[in-house]
Amino acid sequence: MKYVYLAGIGNSGSDHWQRRWFSSLDNSLWVEHSDWDQPDCQVWNSELVHTLEAVSEPFVIIAHSLGCWLFTHWLGTDSHKHLAGAFLVAVPDCCGPSFPSQAVGFDTITIPTLRAPSVVITSSNDPYGSPEHVLDYVDRLGASLIDIGAYGHINGQSNLGVWSLGQEIFLQLLADIERDSAARV
């Protein structure tokens, strides 16, 4: 299994749980972008597609913030035959008042139904996404939802370290993927 990381605007720094997981999990792949500070959905999607061209085994998406919307866009536009599941954290409201104006093209993404095990992790006080927005996203995507309480945007500023609770949830997702894979055989 390969683990494909999609970070949000500005990328995930060394204090971010996502970067820590990437450094500790074998078989990990970080999707790099040419411009982390002025994200354009079409450009980011092209960079994701280019990165995934080299992946020929089942993979799990591990996305944070705007990376969740990149995944959602890709899901609706590209072949995803090797996608085994998705771990999506802190999905922002692209039409909300706090959404960064420099992010272009993310506000018109249609949310397709995901036909693989997936979980969306949210925080009760995320400044970039309301509970109503997250519920709508989860409902349309067909994912499970877990609210971990008041942890802001679940990023480096949340001081989560390696984020043990997130790791537990991720291991449960991997078990769900294994069951789903066995059921298809």
C-alpha positions in Angstrom: 0.0 0.0 0.0 1.3 3.5 -0.9 0.4 6.6 1.1 -0.1 9.7 -0.9 -0.1 13.1 1.0 -1.9 16.1 -0.2 -1.1 19.2 1.9 -3.0 22.5 1.9 -2.1 26.1 1.1 1.4 26.9 2.2 2.3 23.2 2.5 2.6 21.4 5.8 5.7 22.3 7.9 7.8 20.2 10.2 5.4 20.7 13.1 2.4 19.4 11.2 1.2 15.9 11.9 1.0 15.2 8.2 4.7 15.9 7.7 5.6 13.8 10.7 3.5 10.9 9.4 5.2 11.2 6.0 8.6 11.0 7.6 7.7 7.9 9.6 5.6 5.8 7.2 7.4 3.7 4.6 6.1 3.8 1.0 4.9 7.5 1.3 4.7 9.9 -1.5 4.3 13.7 -1.1 2.6 15.6 -3.9 4.6 18.7 -4.5 3.2 21.9 -6.1 4.9 24.6 -8.1 3.2 27.3 -6.1 2.1 26.5 -2.6 0.9 30.1 -1.8 -1.2 30.9 -4.9 -3.0 27.6 -5.4 -4.9 27.1 -8.7 -7.1 24.0 -8.7 -6.4 23.1 -12.3 -2.6 23.4 -11.9 -2.6 21.5 -8.6 -4.8 18.8 -10.2 -2.3 18.4 -13.1 0.5 18.1 -10.6 -1.4 15.4 -8.7 -2.2 13.5 -11.9 1.4 13.7 -13.0 2.6 12.3 -9.6 0.0 9.5 -9.6 1.1 8.3 -13.0 4.0 6.6 -11.3 1.8 4.8 -8.8 0.8 1.3 -9.9 -0.3 -0.1 -6.6 -3.2 0.6 -4.3 -2.9 3.8 -2.4 -4.5 5.8 0.4 -4.9 9.6 0.2 -3.9 11.5 3.3 -5.2 15.0 2.8 -5.3 18.1 4.9 -7.3 21.3 4.3 -7.2 22.4 0.7 -5.6 19.1 -0.1 -9.1 17.6 0.6 -10.6 19.7 -2.1 -7.8 18.8 -4.5 -8.6 15.2 -3.9 -12.3 15.8 -4.4 -11.6 17.5 -7.7 -9.3 14.7 -8.8 -11.9 12.1 -7.8 -14.4 13.7 -10.2 -12.1 14.1 -13.1 -9.5 11.3 -13.3 -9.4 7.5 -13.3 -8.9 6.3 -9.7 -8.6 2.5 -10.2 -5.8 2.2 -7.6 -7.5 4.4 -4.9 -8.0 2.2 -1.9 -9.3 4.9 0.5 -9.1 8.4 1.8 -8.2 10.1 5.1 -9.4 13.7 4.9 -8.7 16.2 7.6 -10.0 19.7 8.2 -12.0 20.2 5.0 -12.4 24.0 4.6 -15.5 25.8 3.3 -14.3 27.1 -0.1 -17.2 29.6 -0.1 -16.8 30.7 3.5 -15.6 34.1 4.7 -12.2 32.7 6.0 -11.3 30.9 2.8 -8.0 32.3 1.3 -8.9 34.5 -1.7 -5.6 33.5 -3.4 -6.9 30.0 -3.9 -8.5 29.8 -7.3 -11.0 27.3 -8.7 -11.7 25.3 -5.6 -15.2 26.9 -5.0 -16.8 25.2 -8.0 -15.9 21.6 -7.4 -18.7 19.1 -7.5 -18.5 16.4 -4.8 -18.8 12.9 -6.3 -19.6 9.8 -4.3 -16.5 8.0 -3.2 -16.7 4.2 -3.6 -13.9 3.4 -1.2 -13.5 3.5 2.6 -13.0 7.1 3.7 -13.1 9.2 6.8 -13.3 12.9 7.3 -11.9 14.3 10.5 -13.1 17.7 11.8 -12.6 20.0 14.7 -15.5 21.7 16.5 -13.7 25.1 16.3 -12.1 25.0 12.8 -12.0 28.6 11.6 -12.1 27.5 8.0 -15.2 25.2 8.0 -18.5 25.2 9.8 -20.1 22.0 11.1 -22.9 22.4 8.5 -20.4 22.6 5.7 -18.5 19.5 6.8 -21.8 17.5 7.2 -22.8 18.4 3.7 -19.4 17.4 2.3 -19.4 14.1 4.2 -23.0 13.3 3.1 -22.3 13.9 -0.6 -18.9 12.1 -0.5 -20.3 9.2 1.4 -17.5 9.2 4.0 -17.6 8.6 7.8 -17.2 11.7 10.0 -15.3 12.0 13.2 -15.3 15.3 15.2 -12.3 15.3 17.5 -13.3 18.3 19.5 -11.7 21.8 19.7 -8.4 21.5 17.8 -8.6 24.5 15.4 -7.6 23.6 11.9 -5.9 20.4 13.0 -2.5 21.6 11.8 0.9 22.5 13.2 -0.6 25.3 15.3 -2.8 22.7 17.0 0.3 21.2 18.7 -0.7 17.6 18.0 2.8 16.2 17.6 2.5 12.9 15.7 -1.3 13.1 16.5 -1.8 9.7 18.2 -5.6 9.9 17.9 -5.3 10.5 14.2 -3.1 7.5 13.9 -5.7 5.3 15.7 -8.4 6.5 13.3 -6.0 5.9 10.3 -5.3 2.4 11.4 -9.1 1.8 11.6 -9.4 3.1 8.1 -6.7 0.7 6.9 -8.6 -2.2 8.6 -11.8 -1.0 6.7 -9.8 -0.9 3.5 -8.6 -4.5 4.1 -12.1 -5.7 4.7 -13.4 -3.9 1.7 -10.7 -5.4 -0.5 -11.4 -8.9 0.8 -15.1 -8.5 0.2 -14.4 -7.6 -3.5 -12.4 -10.9 -4.1 
